[in-house]
Amino acid sequence: MKFAKFAQGLSRWAGSPRTFMAAIILIALWASTGPWFHYNDTWQLIINTSTTIITFLMVFLIQNTQNRDNDVLHLKVDELLRVTKDAQNALLSLDNLDQRELRELRKKYKALGTHDVQPPLER
């Protein structure tokens, strides 16, 4: 749970306009030092290494945040389905279906939208 709170807070910070502006300023500062360092390999290595490390860490942070947000969204939709009188409760377990079954169900619901026909749910 501690990592989830940390990841959420870091994600909010990383996605803020201030952090974006700070990144732009840091890149501008780095670029402005190019002539002083004669654009040598070490000068280039600094930005390459920094951005690689940040990107590597951000991939995991973003994935954690997306997984959490996806789980929360699914729980909210499941609750709406559960309390809606006309909803089909069989849809609460869609995450157990494979890709083929999901495609078939999507076809049935597409037909429902165009023909106003109740799709049969079979497993």
TACORRA-V325852 format. One record per helix or strand. SS is the DSSP state (A for helix, B for strand). FROM is the first residue (numbers start at 1). TO is the last residue. If there is no record, write none. Layout:
# TACORRA-V325852
ss & from & to
SS & FROM & TO
SS & FROM & TO
This chain:
# TACORRA-V325852
ss & from & to
A & 2 & 14
A & 17 & 32
A & 41 & 83
A & 89 & 96
A & 99 & 115
